[in-house]
Amino acid sequence: MQKTKASADELITLILHGIEEVKGNDTNLLDLRKIENTVCDYFIICSGTSNTHVSAIVSSIQKTVSKSIKDKPWHVEGLENAEWVLMDYVNVVVHVFQKHIREFYDIEGLWGDAKVTKIENSVNQ
């Protein structure tokens, strides 16, 4: 079976849809392409309200991406306690946090030079 390589834009759209499907909160897209020595091109950061919600967001992202473009994360970390789950799709890295953990680590602050796009959830409108 031939695996098609999705564009970063397509992957981002699918990830955002997966987050939106289970009402992930406070989603930001960080464009890291103009910053030197970054590990990827984009970060997608969102929050869940509990470890169950964080796990549901991760599962929804995996299902949405897998169903549409037959891609799966190269690496997933943090599912055991589901306070901060990192999903590595190589050029797009997704961080799914519980709110208090997100505030503590302040990824957006650490990557202050990145172009940040706040994603409005159409589901919540």
N, C-alpha and C positions, 0 to 999 in steps of 0.2 A: 504494500500500500504506500503510495507516494504521499509524503507529508508536505502540504503547501506552506510556504513561508508567508505569514501574514505581515502586512506593513505594521509599523509601530502605531500608526493612527487607528488601524482596524483593531489591533490588540487593545489599545487604550479604550476605544469605544465599547468593546465587549466587556472589559473589566469593569468599566463604569456602569454598564447595564447590570452586571452581576451584583454590584454593590447596591444599586438602586432597587433591584428585585426584592431584597430583604431589608430595605430601609436603613442602610448604613448611613451614619451621620457625618456631617462636617467634612466633606470630601474635598481634597485639594490635589491638583496636578502640578508637580514641580518639573519644569523644563530645565535640565542640567546640561544641555548640549553646549552652552557657551562658557561653561566652567571647566578649567583644566583638571586633568587627572581624576575624573569621576568614574565610578564603576559601571554606570549605565547612563542612558539618555534621559530617562524619566523616572520620577517617584510618583506613585499614587498613594495618598495617605487618607485614611478614613477611620472613623471610630464606631465601636459597637458599645452597647449599654451593659453587657455582661460577658462572661466567658462563653456562654451559650450563643449569644448574639454574634460575637466575634467568630466563633466556629461556623455559624450559619453563613456569615458573609464570605468567609474563605471557601466554603463548600459551594456557594452560589457562583462565585467567580470561577472556580475550577470547572463546574458544570457548564456554564455559559461559554467559556473559552473552548473547552473540549468539544462541545456539541457543534459549535460553529466552524472552528478552524482546526480541530483535531490536535491542538497544542496543549501541553501541560507544563507546569512550572518546572524549571531545571532543578529547583530546590525549594523546600518549604521548611520553615523553622518556627518553633514556638507554639505548636498546636497542643502540646501537653497541658499547659496551664491557660492558654488562650488569652493572655493579657496583652501580648504583642506578637502577632504572627507576621512573618516576613515571607513573601512569595516572590521568588526570583524567576522572572520570565526573560532573563538575560538583559535585553535593552530596556525593559520596563520592570521596576521593582515595586511591589505593592506592600505597604505597611498597614496592617489592620490592628488598631489599638483599642484597649479600653480607655475611656476618657482620662482617668487620673494618670495612667502610665504615659499616655501621649503628652500630657501637660508636663510631666516630669522630664521626659527626654527631649521635648521641643525640637523635633527633627526640622520643622520649618525654620526655626531660629538658627539651627546649625548650618543650614543651607540657605542663608540669607541672601546670597547672590543669585539664587535661582529665580526664574520667572514663575510666579505662582498664579495659577488660575483656580479660582473658587468654583466648584461644580455645584450648580443648583439642581437638587433632585426634583425631577418632574413629578415623581410619585408623591412627594410631600407637598406639592403645590395645591 
